[in-house]
Amino acid sequence: MELRGLGNVLHIAEFTVPVPESFGQRIAHGSALTKRDAELLCWMHAERIIDALGLCLFDNLPGLQRKHAERVKRLGRWAPLVGEVVSKPPDTPSPIPLTLGTAPEKASIPHSPSNVAHEWDKYIGECRRFIEVNTMREENIFYELEKVPRTGDAVYDAALEEVESAPIDVDAKQFLQRYCTAANVDYPVFWRSRTVGPVSRRVCLTTIEVPGHEHVTASGWLLTRMHPSDARLCTLWLF
């Protein structure tokens, strides 16, 4: 999974750690600026979870498990030995997830290249990245304020202001369906939802094309701890 914010892409890797049912579901988590680092951190977190629950990583290889226990002991942690009697309660907490800290990317202004073709390709890439970084930085200001980024179009932005100041209308979907029937246009079947915003303030942004006006996109947001369907209802309000 990719989370974009502050000009960075934060990659997140997660999987369910296979442990006895008595311990419930345990999720290993790793997040970093690269997919490789995120995956490595995820595996490292899984190792820590297994150790914390008193389980053996190498229950059929006593020598290898002993080396593992000695290694983590030098790191200030603990791991059991094969045959060691360990009784951990089912509610034993998992270690905290692992992450590599992020910092805002500061994209420098690209300099015009010479007439060499490969330098122009690099220049175009730098321009594209410069625009992307600064666009995300400006959009994150709105996400911090729990708003959809403004477009500069007076009508569209006024509609956003009205939507964001009003409570969620659970009947908005029915209104849209009636509009599509009356206008003889197709009801949108594709909703695009993605997680955006700075790492400290993640929001779910949902967008769809306005029926009959495919060049116009309706947007809605909601905090990620709430259900994505509520973001879709916010989107429908724009109609």
Secondary structure, DSSP 4 states (H G I P E B T S, - for coil): -EEEETTEEEEEEEEEE---GGG--EEEEEEESSHHHHHHHHHHHHHHHHHHTT--TTTT-HHHHHHHHHHHHHTT---PPTT------TTPPPPPPEE-------PPPPPP--S-HHHHHHHHHHHHHHHHHHHHHHHHHHHHTT-PPP-S-HHHHHHHHHHHTS---TTHHHHHHHHHHHHT-PPP---EEEEES-TTS-EEEEEEEETTEEEEEEEEEEETTS-HHHHHHHHHTT-
